[in-house]
Amino acid sequence: MNLLKYLQEQGIDSRKGCQWLIRHDCVRINGELANDEKMPIVPEQVHSLHIDDEEAVVIPLPHYYILLNKPADYETSHKPRDYPSVFSLFPDQLRVGNLQAIGRLDADTTGVLLLTNDGQFNHRMTSPKHKVAKVYRVTLKHAADETLCAALKNGVLLHDENETVVAENAILHDPHTLILTLCEGKYHQVKRMVAAAGNRVAALHRERFGDWDTQDLAAGEWRFIQP
């Protein structure tokens, strides 16, 4: 693609805005001045992008994948109601694109949240037939024993559901900490399953989604990943 198209795809500005930046020598790619809008660009070879001497995020094209360590009190929505949106944690370049969360985490739930502009990848990660595991650390309101784990692994009937829902695995780390593995994603599923098994969720953290955990990311930090 040419330079003008590349800047647009990076979410830098509108077509006219990108033309203005190019014509006024405001763009540097890999440290070199880029002032010809028809200049050919190979996205994989772009390692740094500066606009008016400020470093911009280099977004992998055409599809990109993001791992976020979601903090508490953020909504997984482009139109939040009670808390800020998780999308506000990203630079404007990413927010203007078609970035979507892969599933949702409740506002009070923390941990691994994946986001992408790749609809097919989103579907593969969330479709029950692909059985992508999600691991949660559940802080329980009431002390529990192995009876809780057995109930979750055998299957519980959720309110307004006709079929039992089964946990892939359930391990009691201590009387108030449950490590729960699920391979589907129903609305408020963890909280509803724990309630159906006779307990309550006091706090919830997703430790892993598929191949990814938060590793060294602090709450609110993110990075690009490769599927």
CORNOR-V568771 format. One record per residue. PHI is phi in radians with two decimals (* if undefined). NEAR is the number of other C-alpha atoms within 10 Angstrom. D_LAST is the distance of its C-alpha to the last C-alpha in Angstrom with 2 decimals. Layout:
# CORNOR-V568771
[[PHI,NEAR,D_LAST] [PHI,NEAR,D_LAST]]
This chain:
# CORNOR-V568771
[[*,13,23.93] [-1.52,14,26.86] [-1.04,23,27.07] [-1.04,23,28.25] [-1.10,17,25.40] [-1.08,19,22.86] [-1.10,24,24.48] [-1.10,17,24.51] [-1.13,20,20.80] [-1.37,21,20.30] [1.31,20,22.41] [-1.23,19,25.22] [-3.00,17,28.07] [-1.21,13,29.69] [-1.00,14,30.74] [-1.15,11,34.15] [-1.13,13,32.86] [-1.17,23,30.63] [-1.07,19,33.65] [-1.09,15,35.79] [-1.09,21,33.46] [-1.15,21,33.33] [-1.20,13,37.09] [-1.80,11,37.91] [0.97,14,36.01] [-1.74,17,33.57] [-2.00,23,30.35] [-2.25,19,29.25] [-2.07,17,26.21] [0.91,12,25.61] [1.47,12,29.01] [-1.83,11,30.86] [-1.08,13,32.70] [-2.17,18,31.29] [-2.21,19,34.13] [-2.15,15,33.89] [-1.13,18,31.94] [-1.62,12,31.72] [-1.02,13,30.26] [-1.23,13,27.31] [-2.18,16,23.97] [-1.79,11,20.99] [-0.92,17,18.12] [-1.16,10,16.27] [-1.70,9,19.60] [-1.57,13,20.12] [-1.86,12,19.91] [-2.58,14,22.30] [-2.41,21,23.85] [-2.09,18,27.14] [-2.05,17,29.06] [0.91,13,32.70] [1.23,11,32.02] [-1.88,11,29.39] [-1.25,12,25.84] [-1.82,16,23.30] [-1.25,17,19.57] [-1.62,16,17.79] [-1.54,20,15.19] [-1.06,16,12.59] [-2.09,13,13.82] [-1.47,10,13.79] [-1.99,14,10.62] [-2.36,17,9.38] [-2.36,21,7.45] [-2.22,19,9.78] [-1.89,22,10.66] [-2.08,25,14.41] [-1.57,24,17.01] [-1.19,29,19.16] [-1.45,21,22.86] [-1.25,19,25.64] [1.14,16,27.65] [-2.29,23,24.99] [-1.64,24,24.43] [-1.50,22,21.15] [-2.73,18,22.93] [-1.34,15,23.76] [-2.24,11,27.37] [-1.19,14,28.03] [-1.91,9,31.47] [-1.98,10,32.26] [-2.33,15,29.75] [-1.11,17,27.73] [-1.43,18,24.45] [-1.07,23,21.15] [-1.21,21,20.61] [-1.25,13,23.62] [-1.40,17,21.68] [-1.85,14,19.90] [-1.15,12,21.81] [-0.95,14,23.56] [-0.93,17,21.36] [-1.39,19,18.42] [-1.23,15,20.85] [-1.40,13,22.44] [-1.52,13,19.32] [-1.59,11,17.93] [-1.44,19,15.79] [-2.24,21,15.57] [-1.35,20,14.86] [-1.59,21,12.96] [1.34,16,16.17] [-2.30,18,18.81] [-2.11,24,20.34] [-1.05,15,24.12] [-1.00,20,25.75] [-1.54,16,26.94] [-1.60,20,23.71] [-1.99,24,21.68] [1.91,26,18.41] [-1.14,27,14.68] [-2.28,26,13.96] [-1.74,24,10.70] [-2.41,21,11.50] [-2.80,21,10.50] [-1.88,20,12.71] [-1.75,16,10.85] [-1.10,13,13.20] [-1.16,9,11.95] [-1.13,15,8.55] [-0.99,18,10.95] [-1.12,13,13.27] [-1.08,14,11.20] [-1.30,20,10.36] [-1.85,17,14.05] [-1.22,13,15.97] [-1.02,13,18.21] [-1.20,10,18.21] [-1.54,12,14.66] [0.85,15,15.86] [-1.38,18,12.87] [-1.34,20,14.79] [-2.20,21,15.67] [-1.93,21,18.08] [-2.07,23,20.85] [-1.75,21,23.69] [-1.86,25,26.66] [-1.55,19,29.89] [-1.57,20,32.68] [-1.25,14,35.87] [-2.02,13,38.05] [-1.03,13,38.16] [-2.23,17,36.78] [-2.25,13,37.19] [-1.13,12,35.61] [-1.05,11,37.05] [-1.12,20,34.29] [-1.08,21,31.54] [-1.08,15,33.42] [-1.10,18,33.76] [-1.19,24,30.06] [-1.32,17,29.12] [-1.39,14,31.97] [1.98,18,31.06] [-2.16,20,32.55] [-1.70,16,33.81] [-1.42,17,32.63] [-1.05,10,35.08] [1.21,6,35.25] [-1.95,9,33.12] [-1.74,8,34.67] [-2.15,10,32.41] [-1.21,12,31.57] [-1.98,19,28.11] [-1.95,19,27.02] [-1.39,20,24.91] [-1.14,18,22.67] [-2.80,17,24.22] [-2.61,21,26.56] [-2.21,18,27.87] [-1.55,18,30.60] [-1.28,11,30.07] [-2.73,13,33.45] [-1.00,14,35.71] [-2.01,16,33.93] [-2.28,21,30.26] [-2.00,23,28.20] [-1.77,19,24.71] [-2.04,23,23.52] [-1.98,24,20.58] [-2.18,21,19.98] [-2.14,22,17.97] [-2.50,20,19.13] [-2.47,16,19.71] [-1.48,12,23.30] [-1.05,11,25.11] [0.89,11,26.04] [-1.06,14,25.21] [-1.06,20,25.46] [-1.09,18,28.66] [-1.24,19,30.18] [-1.16,24,29.51] [-1.11,22,31.00] [-1.10,15,33.91] [-1.13,18,34.51] [-1.57,19,34.71] [1.71,13,37.37] [-2.38,17,35.82] [-2.42,19,34.27] [-1.60,19,31.17] [-1.61,14,32.30] [-2.73,15,28.90] [-2.46,22,25.26] [-2.36,21,22.18] [-1.53,23,18.66] [-1.47,22,17.66] [-2.66,19,14.31] [-2.36,22,11.87] [1.10,15,9.92] [-1.52,9,8.59] [-2.01,15,9.53] [-2.20,19,13.11] [-1.38,21,15.00] [0.81,10,16.00] [-1.70,8,18.43] [-1.41,16,17.90] [-1.34,13,21.23] [-0.98,15,21.78] [1.61,16,20.97] [-1.54,15,18.77] [-2.58,19,15.26] [-2.73,11,12.82] [-1.31,15,9.99] [-2.28,14,6.58] [-2.04,9,3.81] [-1.17,10,0.00]]
